[in-house]
């Protein structure tokens, strides 16, 4: 593992514990990476703008170099504040998605810089907006019909989300979007060619790094490609399919999984 030059971590269920905090051990370990010549970044489904604001709350604003947001759709350089976007969803695709899900009980939202546009206000959307420090706006999405967005987030109760996921598994025909479950109650909808792994590959090309010089930490199926394609580390709480493709395993997000692994394997 002496060749690792960059670490990228998922947020929910990985970097954060179940209370939504970065534990002191993990935070300290990440801060030590700089002295070891290892850069640190975040790879998430969230918007980079929201994550940038949260870094200070987590005590990682001085330790984070890059944010790969929207499941690979945007790359943000924390130091230069440069942002680039890749593989956007066409506006008409939003309405294709809504039509496909018309028989389910769900809500949906679109991240737009400092705002969160949602079909209706409910507890999940209020919490999502508060968690990301975004203004919540109820919207029918018509304003996006002739533009492009990075992703659509679909939310539903866990049992209804099970039905939605089963629907996609039973109807695998090609679509203009790709759904990926990121939590029991969340489904990330992105461009069909996009993944966290694709976003990382674009960043690596810019940095001149190889795949075996990048370590990734994750837990859910939207982390699958980046765990498989790089030096992947599965959290103890990870989906079994993530564990199956990971090169290494660590403790859960509630047991300092990232911090313990870094201290033991990269900071000797």
Residue frames as qw, qx, qy, qz and C-alpha x, y, z in Angstrom:
[[0.000, 0.883, 0.469, 0.000, 0.00, 0.00, 0.00],
 [0.434, -0.513, 0.050, 0.739, 3.03, 2.27, -0.12],
 [0.259, 0.179, 0.516, 0.796, 1.99, 3.50, -3.60],
 [0.020, -0.782, -0.623, 0.002, -1.23, 5.19, -2.45],
 [0.277, 0.109, 0.046, 0.954, -1.22, 8.87, -3.47],
 [0.359, -0.194, -0.092, -0.908, -4.93, 9.74, -3.10],
 [0.016, 0.270, 0.920, -0.285, -7.78, 8.59, -0.84],
 [0.357, -0.190, -0.280, -0.871, -11.43, 9.15, -1.76],
 [0.027, 0.177, 0.895, -0.408, -14.24, 8.41, 0.69],
 [0.271, -0.565, -0.627, -0.463, -17.98, 8.21, 0.44],
 [0.171, -0.425, 0.306, -0.835, -19.83, 10.27, 3.06],
 [0.718, -0.279, 0.175, -0.613, -22.96, 8.64, 4.51],
 [0.986, -0.112, 0.063, -0.110, -22.28, 5.29, 6.14],
 [0.826, 0.298, -0.153, 0.453, -18.56, 5.71, 5.46],
 [0.305, 0.416, -0.276, 0.811, -16.92, 8.99, 6.49],
 [0.392, -0.417, 0.212, -0.792, -19.76, 9.90, 8.88],
 [0.013, 0.071, 0.949, -0.306, -21.03, 7.76, 11.72],
 [0.100, -0.542, -0.800, -0.237, -24.75, 7.17, 12.17],
 [0.181, -0.762, -0.390, 0.484, -24.99, 10.43, 14.13],
 [0.432, 0.856, 0.179, 0.223, -23.72, 12.35, 11.08],
 [0.265, -0.912, 0.299, 0.090, -20.32, 13.14, 12.59],
 [0.687, 0.484, -0.479, 0.254, -16.68, 12.51, 11.71],
 [0.803, -0.564, -0.143, 0.131, -15.18, 10.86, 14.77],
 [0.211, -0.910, 0.335, 0.123, -12.01, 12.36, 16.30],
 [0.670, -0.291, 0.612, 0.303, -9.86, 9.34, 15.43],
 [0.630, 0.502, 0.503, 0.314, -10.90, 9.42, 11.78],
 [0.160, 0.984, 0.053, 0.062, -10.52, 13.21, 11.55],
 [0.394, -0.782, 0.435, 0.208, -7.02, 13.09, 13.05],
 [0.710, -0.034, 0.618, 0.336, -5.95, 10.26, 10.74],
 [0.517, 0.735, 0.365, 0.242, -7.12, 12.20, 7.67],
 [0.042, -0.989, 0.138, 0.035, -5.19, 15.28, 8.79],
 [0.578, -0.549, 0.536, 0.278, -2.02, 13.20, 9.06],
 [0.798, 0.397, 0.408, 0.197, -2.27, 12.12, 5.41],
 [0.323, 0.941, -0.079, 0.062, -0.82, 15.39, 4.14],
 [0.296, -0.771, 0.562, 0.045, 2.46, 14.79, 5.99],
 [0.703, -0.085, 0.693, 0.135, 2.54, 11.31, 4.45],
 [0.006, 0.318, -0.584, -0.747, 2.23, 12.81, 0.95],
 [0.076, 0.361, 0.908, 0.197, -1.30, 11.48, 0.42],
 [0.245, -0.106, -0.109, -0.958, -4.10, 13.71, -0.82],
 [0.144, 0.319, 0.873, -0.339, -7.66, 13.30, 0.47],
 [0.297, -0.030, -0.322, -0.898, -10.98, 13.78, -1.26],
 [0.484, 0.210, 0.667, -0.526, -14.65, 12.92, -1.04],
 [0.187, -0.010, -0.767, -0.614, -16.69, 10.97, -3.60],
 [0.222, 0.305, 0.711, -0.593, -20.40, 11.38, -3.00],
 [0.155, 0.567, 0.730, 0.347, -23.83, 11.69, -4.48],
 [0.126, -0.826, -0.349, 0.423, -24.23, 15.06, -2.81],
 [0.387, 0.883, 0.067, 0.258, -23.62, 18.42, -4.46],
 [0.659, 0.139, -0.254, 0.694, -20.03, 19.68, -4.13],
 [0.062, -0.596, 0.060, -0.798, -21.29, 23.10, -3.01],
 [0.729, -0.580, -0.090, -0.353, -23.11, 21.56, -0.04],
 [0.907, -0.160, -0.203, 0.332, -20.14, 19.37, 0.88],
 [0.433, 0.436, -0.191, 0.765, -17.77, 22.35, 0.71],
 [0.335, -0.642, 0.092, -0.683, -19.87, 24.15, 3.34],
 [0.880, -0.426, -0.088, -0.189, -20.00, 21.06, 5.55],
 [0.757, 0.278, -0.406, 0.430, -16.24, 20.43, 5.57],
 [0.021, 0.526, -0.414, 0.742, -15.72, 23.02, 8.29],
 [0.746, -0.397, 0.115, -0.522, -18.39, 21.43, 10.47],
 [0.989, -0.027, -0.139, 0.034, -16.59, 18.11, 10.09],
 [0.483, -0.762, 0.360, 0.240, -13.17, 19.63, 10.82],
 [0.759, 0.068, 0.511, 0.399, -11.86, 18.64, 7.39],
 [0.376, 0.914, 0.114, -0.101, -11.79, 21.95, 5.49],
 [0.030, -0.842, 0.513, 0.164, -7.98, 22.11, 5.67],
 [0.490, -0.294, 0.814, 0.100, -7.51, 18.41, 4.97],
 [0.669, 0.460, 0.583, -0.039, -9.66, 17.94, 1.85],
 [0.223, -0.331, 0.492, 0.774, -8.27, 18.49, -1.65],
 [0.238, -0.008, -0.648, -0.724, -11.08, 17.35, -3.97],
 [0.522, 0.223, 0.608, -0.555, -14.82, 16.74, -3.95],
 [0.137, -0.031, -0.813, -0.565, -16.28, 14.43, -6.57],
 [0.399, 0.196, 0.498, -0.744, -20.01, 15.11, -6.37],
 [0.714, 0.342, -0.025, -0.610, -23.22, 13.91, -7.97],
 [0.895, -0.013, 0.446, 0.015, -21.85, 10.34, -8.16],
 [0.631, -0.051, 0.477, 0.609, -19.02, 11.39, -10.46],
 [0.355, 0.778, 0.455, 0.248, -20.90, 14.14, -12.31],
 [0.055, 0.961, -0.089, 0.257, -18.89, 17.06, -10.89],
 [0.776, -0.067, -0.254, 0.573, -15.29, 17.56, -9.80],
 [0.155, -0.962, -0.031, -0.223, -14.46, 20.40, -7.42],
 [0.627, 0.222, -0.384, 0.640, -10.94, 21.51, -6.50],
 [0.453, -0.774, -0.393, 0.201, -11.20, 22.78, -2.92],
 [0.504, -0.420, 0.039, 0.754, -8.05, 24.90, -3.21],
 [0.147, -0.006, 0.405, 0.902, -8.73, 26.63, -6.54],
 [0.405, 0.423, 0.486, -0.649, -12.56, 26.45, -6.26],
 [0.315, 0.294, -0.605, -0.669, -12.69, 25.24, -9.87],
 [0.648, 0.167, 0.641, -0.375, -15.70, 23.12, -10.81],
 [0.273, 0.248, -0.701, -0.610, -16.28, 20.92, -13.85],
 [0.719, 0.120, 0.461, -0.506, -19.37, 18.88, -14.73],
 [0.096, 0.245, -0.880, -0.396, -19.64, 15.67, -16.75],
 [0.201, -0.224, -0.932, -0.204, -22.49, 13.50, -18.09],
 [0.295, 0.074, 0.334, -0.892, -25.50, 15.69, -17.29],
 [0.274, 0.419, 0.863, -0.073, -29.10, 14.42, -17.38],
 [0.038, -0.266, -0.457, -0.848, -31.20, 15.96, -20.15],
 [0.327, -0.023, 0.346, -0.879, -34.22, 17.83, -18.82],
 [0.727, 0.019, -0.345, -0.594, -36.71, 15.64, -20.69],
 [0.535, 0.086, -0.827, 0.149, -35.21, 12.63, -18.93],
 [0.142, -0.074, 0.612, -0.774, -36.53, 13.96, -15.61],
 [0.653, 0.106, 0.101, -0.743, -40.07, 13.53, -16.91],
 [0.693, 0.183, -0.673, -0.182, -39.26, 10.09, -18.31],
 [0.236, 0.108, -0.826, 0.501, -38.24, 9.15, -14.76],
 [0.366, 0.032, 0.430, -0.825, -41.39, 10.61, -13.19],
 [0.744, 0.147, -0.276, -0.590, -43.53, 8.71, -15.68],
 [0.573, 0.174, -0.798, 0.059, -41.72, 5.44, -14.96],
 [0.188, -0.029, -0.779, 0.597, -42.42, 5.89, -11.23],
 [0.381, -0.267, -0.135, -0.875, -46.02, 7.11, -11.52],
 [0.764, -0.314, -0.478, -0.299, -47.41, 3.97, -9.85],
 [0.639, -0.130, -0.555, 0.516, -45.18, 4.30, -6.77],
 [0.349, -0.919, -0.185, -0.017, -45.35, 6.43, -3.63],
 [0.709, -0.028, -0.021, 0.704, -42.22, 8.57, -3.84],
 [0.004, 0.964, 0.041, -0.261, -40.82, 12.07, -3.75],
 [0.761, 0.285, 0.139, 0.567, -37.99, 13.55, -5.82],
 [0.169, -0.927, 0.002, 0.334, -35.63, 16.49, -5.72],
 [0.688, 0.553, 0.018, 0.470, -33.03, 18.30, -7.81],
 [0.530, -0.583, -0.049, 0.614, -29.95, 19.99, -6.38],
 [0.418, 0.767, 0.199, 0.445, -29.34, 23.43, -7.85],
 [0.307, 0.522, -0.325, 0.727, -26.31, 25.11, -6.25],
 [0.026, -0.161, 0.597, -0.785, -27.70, 26.64, -3.02],
 [0.642, -0.009, 0.154, -0.751, -31.25, 25.33, -3.37],
 [0.153, 0.019, 0.988, 0.032, -33.06, 21.99, -3.29],
 [0.524, 0.082, -0.217, -0.820, -36.11, 21.75, -5.57],
 [0.153, 0.039, 0.972, -0.172, -38.64, 19.09, -4.55],
 [0.237, -0.355, -0.721, -0.546, -42.00, 17.89, -5.82],
 [0.528, -0.709, -0.280, -0.374, -43.45, 18.31, -2.33],
 [0.052, -0.599, 0.573, -0.557, -42.29, 19.16, 1.15],
 [0.883, -0.338, -0.292, -0.146, -42.02, 16.21, 3.53],
 [0.656, -0.717, 0.227, 0.071, -39.85, 15.16, 6.45],
 [0.847, 0.009, 0.285, 0.449, -37.24, 13.48, 4.27],
 [0.455, 0.664, 0.167, 0.569, -36.82, 16.56, 2.05],
 [0.285, -0.926, 0.065, -0.238, -36.72, 18.95, 4.99],
 [0.776, -0.522, 0.279, 0.218, -33.98, 16.82, 6.56],
 [0.764, 0.274, 0.273, 0.516, -32.06, 16.56, 3.26],
 [0.210, 0.847, 0.078, 0.483, -32.15, 20.34, 2.83],
 [0.476, -0.853, 0.168, -0.129, -31.09, 20.97, 6.43],
 [0.878, -0.264, 0.264, 0.300, -28.34, 18.34, 6.27],
 [0.651, 0.297, 0.284, 0.638, -26.87, 19.99, 3.17],
 [0.164, -0.562, -0.159, 0.795, -27.61, 23.58, 4.28],
 [0.087, 0.182, 0.611, 0.765, -29.80, 24.26, 1.24],
 [0.408, 0.178, 0.203, -0.872, -32.97, 26.30, 0.77],
 [0.287, 0.247, 0.924, 0.055, -35.95, 24.01, 0.09],
 [0.350, 0.289, -0.164, -0.876, -38.24, 25.01, -2.82],
 [0.592, 0.309, 0.726, -0.164, -41.40, 23.14, -3.87],
 [0.199, 0.529, -0.473, -0.676, -41.29, 22.83, -7.66],
 [0.869, 0.299, 0.295, -0.262, -42.92, 20.85, -10.49],
 [0.619, -0.261, 0.555, 0.491, -39.52, 20.68, -12.30],
 [0.571, 0.736, 0.354, 0.079, -40.94, 22.32, -15.44],
 [0.016, 0.958, -0.236, -0.163, -38.17, 24.90, -15.26],
 [0.414, -0.507, 0.711, 0.258, -35.65, 22.12, -15.92],
 [0.812, 0.391, 0.422, -0.102, -37.40, 20.61, -18.97],
 [0.644, 0.743, -0.017, 0.180, -35.12, 22.43, -21.41],
 [0.035, -0.826, 0.533, -0.180, -31.92, 22.36, -19.37],
 [0.762, 0.137, -0.617, 0.138, -29.62, 19.74, -17.87],
 [0.577, -0.701, 0.256, -0.331, -29.11, 18.57, -14.29],
 [0.081, 0.524, -0.838, 0.131, -26.47, 16.48, -12.55],
 [0.194, -0.102, -0.972, 0.079, -28.89, 14.08, -10.89],
 [0.585, -0.428, -0.160, -0.670, -32.35, 13.51, -9.47],
 [0.011, 0.156, -0.878, 0.451, -32.71, 12.11, -5.97],
 [0.634, -0.311, -0.484, -0.517, -35.73, 9.86, -5.42],
 [0.102, -0.230, 0.766, -0.592, -36.89, 9.17, -1.87],
 [0.718, -0.253, -0.416, -0.497, -39.44, 6.71, -0.51],
 [0.708, -0.481, 0.416, -0.309, -40.10, 4.65, 2.60],
 [0.205, -0.464, 0.849, 0.148, -37.83, 1.61, 2.72],
 [0.558, 0.213, 0.799, -0.070, -40.50, -0.93, 1.76],
 [0.545, 0.778, 0.204, -0.236, -41.65, 1.22, -1.15],
 [0.109, 0.783, -0.552, -0.264, -38.04, 1.71, -2.24],
 [0.462, -0.160, 0.869, 0.084, -37.70, -2.07, -2.27],
 [0.604, 0.559, 0.556, -0.116, -40.61, -2.14, -4.75],
 [0.331, 0.892, -0.154, -0.267, -39.03, 0.58, -6.89],
 [0.144, -0.599, 0.759, 0.213, -35.68, -1.25, -7.03],
 [0.552, 0.112, 0.826, -0.001, -37.48, -4.51, -7.86],
 [0.557, 0.747, 0.259, -0.255, -39.29, -2.72, -10.70],
 [0.232, 0.824, -0.454, -0.248, -35.98, -1.68, -12.27],
 [0.321, -0.352, 0.875, 0.089, -34.53, -5.17, -11.82],
 [0.565, 0.338, 0.746, -0.093, -37.59, -6.67, -13.53],
 [0.507, 0.825, 0.248, 0.017, -37.56, -4.08, -16.34],
 [0.576, -0.492, 0.268, 0.595, -33.86, -3.72, -17.32],
 [0.573, 0.652, 0.357, 0.345, -34.53, -2.18, -20.73],
 [0.462, 0.098, -0.006, 0.882, -32.25, 0.72, -21.76],
 [0.096, -0.906, -0.397, 0.111, -33.19, 4.13, -20.38],
 [0.343, 0.754, -0.077, 0.554, -31.82, 7.63, -20.62],
 [0.303, -0.727, 0.401, -0.468, -30.90, 7.43, -16.94],
 [0.610, 0.082, -0.761, 0.207, -29.37, 5.02, -14.42],
 [0.604, -0.677, 0.014, -0.420, -30.86, 4.40, -10.95],
 [0.567, 0.197, -0.686, 0.412, -28.58, 3.42, -8.06],
 [0.625, -0.710, -0.297, -0.134, -29.76, 2.87, -4.49],
 [0.325, 0.540, -0.448, 0.634, -27.61, 4.84, -2.06],
 [0.180, -0.158, 0.686, -0.687, -29.57, 4.15, 1.16],
 [0.157, 0.323, 0.920, -0.157, -32.68, 2.30, 2.29],
 [0.225, 0.756, 0.505, -0.352, -34.81, 5.32, 1.43],
 [0.117, 0.794, -0.224, -0.552, -32.78, 6.97, -1.38],
 [0.773, 0.320, 0.458, 0.300, -32.27, 6.30, -5.07],
 [0.125, -0.638, 0.286, 0.703, -29.71, 8.34, -7.03],
 [0.690, 0.582, 0.426, 0.065, -30.72, 8.86, -10.67],
 [0.211, -0.690, 0.376, 0.581, -27.85, 9.85, -12.95],
 [0.527, 0.602, -0.425, -0.424, -26.67, 9.72, -16.58],
 [0.993, 0.014, 0.042, -0.112, -26.43, 6.08, -17.76],
 [0.753, 0.443, -0.309, 0.375, -22.70, 6.39, -18.52],
 [0.061, -0.730, 0.383, -0.563, -21.88, 7.97, -15.18],
 [0.835, -0.395, -0.365, 0.121, -20.51, 6.47, -11.98],
 [0.443, -0.864, 0.204, 0.123, -18.26, 7.51, -9.14],
 [0.772, -0.163, 0.421, 0.447, -15.55, 5.46, -10.84],
 [0.510, 0.637, 0.326, 0.477, -15.89, 7.49, -14.07],
 [0.115, -0.978, -0.003, -0.176, -15.58, 10.75, -12.13],
 [0.660, -0.625, 0.331, 0.252, -12.48, 9.46, -10.37],
 [0.757, 0.190, 0.402, 0.479, -10.96, 8.41, -13.70],
 [0.292, 0.857, 0.165, 0.391, -11.36, 11.97, -15.02],
 [0.374, -0.907, 0.192, -0.043, -9.66, 13.37, -11.91],
 [0.800, -0.330, 0.383, 0.324, -6.81, 10.84, -12.16],
 [0.657, 0.515, 0.286, 0.471, -6.13, 11.80, -15.76],
 [0.041, 0.945, -0.017, 0.325, -5.74, 15.41, -14.66],
 [0.528, -0.778, 0.336, -0.048, -3.48, 14.46, -11.76],
 [0.491, 0.576, -0.653, -0.022, -1.42, 11.92, -13.68],
 [0.444, -0.351, 0.746, -0.351, -2.18, 9.11, -11.23],
 [0.370, 0.064, -0.883, -0.283, -2.72, 5.40, -11.82],
 [0.717, -0.394, -0.323, -0.475, -5.69, 3.40, -10.55],
 [0.811, -0.222, -0.475, 0.258, -3.48, 1.44, -8.15],
 [0.319, 0.150, -0.342, 0.871, -2.41, 4.71, -6.50],
 [0.389, -0.321, -0.025, -0.863, -5.97, 5.53, -5.43],
 [0.123, -0.171, -0.923, 0.323, -7.75, 4.11, -2.38],
 [0.414, -0.335, -0.281, -0.799, -11.53, 4.29, -2.07],
 [0.057, 0.100, 0.847, -0.519, -13.80, 3.73, 0.94],
 [0.473, -0.101, -0.287, -0.827, -17.51, 2.95, 0.57],
 [0.316, 0.002, 0.835, -0.450, -20.52, 1.02, 1.78],
 [0.615, 0.452, 0.448, -0.465, -23.48, 1.15, -0.66],
 [0.721, 0.332, 0.551, 0.257, -24.14, 0.05, -4.23],
 [0.362, 0.928, 0.040, 0.072, -23.50, 3.51, -5.69],
 [0.269, -0.797, 0.529, 0.115, -19.92, 2.93, -4.44],
 [0.937, 0.050, 0.344, 0.037, -19.63, -0.43, -6.23],
 [0.723, 0.638, -0.020, 0.264, -17.61, 0.70, -9.29],
 [0.088, 0.852, -0.395, 0.331, -15.14, 2.82, -7.35],
 [0.684, -0.496, 0.515, -0.147, -14.53, 0.01, -4.84],
 [0.923, 0.200, 0.315, 0.099, -14.03, -2.52, -7.65],
 [0.644, 0.711, 0.009, 0.281, -11.91, -0.36, -9.96],
 [0.112, 0.785, -0.425, 0.437, -9.44, 1.10, -7.44],
 [0.341, 0.108, -0.823, 0.442, -7.83, -0.04, -4.20],
 [0.516, -0.494, -0.279, -0.642, -11.24, -0.47, -2.62],
 [0.109, 0.061, -0.807, 0.577, -11.87, -0.74, 1.12],
 [0.464, -0.489, -0.586, -0.450, -15.31, -1.91, 2.25],
 [0.302, -0.447, 0.422, -0.729, -16.70, -0.62, 5.51],
 [0.058, -0.006, 0.957, -0.285, -17.83, -3.16, 8.10],
 [0.419, 0.439, 0.536, -0.587, -21.41, -1.99, 7.54],
 [0.232, 0.375, -0.526, -0.727, -21.12, -2.27, 3.74],
 [0.859, 0.255, -0.009, -0.443, -23.49, -4.14, 1.45],
 [0.805, -0.215, 0.535, 0.138, -22.25, -7.71, 0.97],
 [0.738, 0.592, 0.227, 0.233, -21.82, -7.06, -2.77],
 [0.101, 0.936, -0.284, 0.182, -19.42, -4.24, -1.92],
 [0.592, -0.590, 0.548, -0.022, -17.44, -6.49, 0.40],
 [0.897, 0.169, 0.392, 0.113, -17.21, -9.10, -2.33],
 [0.648, 0.668, 0.062, 0.359, -15.34, -6.80, -4.75],
 [0.202, -0.942, 0.244, -0.108, -13.27, -4.87, -2.18],
 [0.640, 0.437, -0.549, 0.314, -9.54, -5.53, -1.90],
 [0.238, 0.105, -0.691, 0.674, -9.60, -4.75, 1.82],
 [0.453, -0.662, -0.536, -0.264, -12.11, -4.57, 4.66],
 [0.148, 0.284, -0.463, 0.826, -12.27, -2.35, 7.72],
 [0.019, -0.357, -0.767, 0.533, -14.48, -1.64, 10.72],
 [0.111, 0.745, 0.636, 0.168, -17.88, 0.02, 10.43],
 [0.130, 0.649, 0.080, 0.746, -18.55, 3.75, 10.19],
 [0.559, -0.758, -0.045, -0.332, -19.46, 3.69, 13.89],
 [0.869, -0.412, 0.097, 0.257, -16.14, 2.06, 14.80],
 [0.128, -0.829, 0.367, 0.403, -13.70, 4.53, 13.16],
 [0.889, 0.257, 0.355, 0.134, -13.42, 2.33, 10.07],
 [0.538, 0.788, -0.068, 0.291, -11.56, 4.88, 7.94],
 [0.181, -0.870, 0.394, -0.235, -9.36, 6.18, 10.73],
 [0.795, -0.365, 0.484, -0.004, -8.37, 2.74, 11.99],
 [0.868, 0.364, 0.249, 0.228, -7.46, 1.57, 8.47],
 [0.353, 0.870, -0.163, 0.303, -5.40, 4.67, 7.68],
 [0.391, -0.779, 0.453, -0.187, -3.51, 4.53, 10.97],
 [0.846, -0.220, 0.485, 0.023, -2.76, 0.84, 10.64],
 [0.808, 0.297, 0.421, 0.285, -1.85, 0.67, 6.96],
 [0.472, 0.751, 0.154, 0.436, -0.80, 4.08, 5.65],
 [0.121, -0.913, 0.192, -0.340, 0.79, 5.97, 8.53],
 [0.919, -0.301, -0.065, 0.247, 3.31, 3.47, 9.78]]
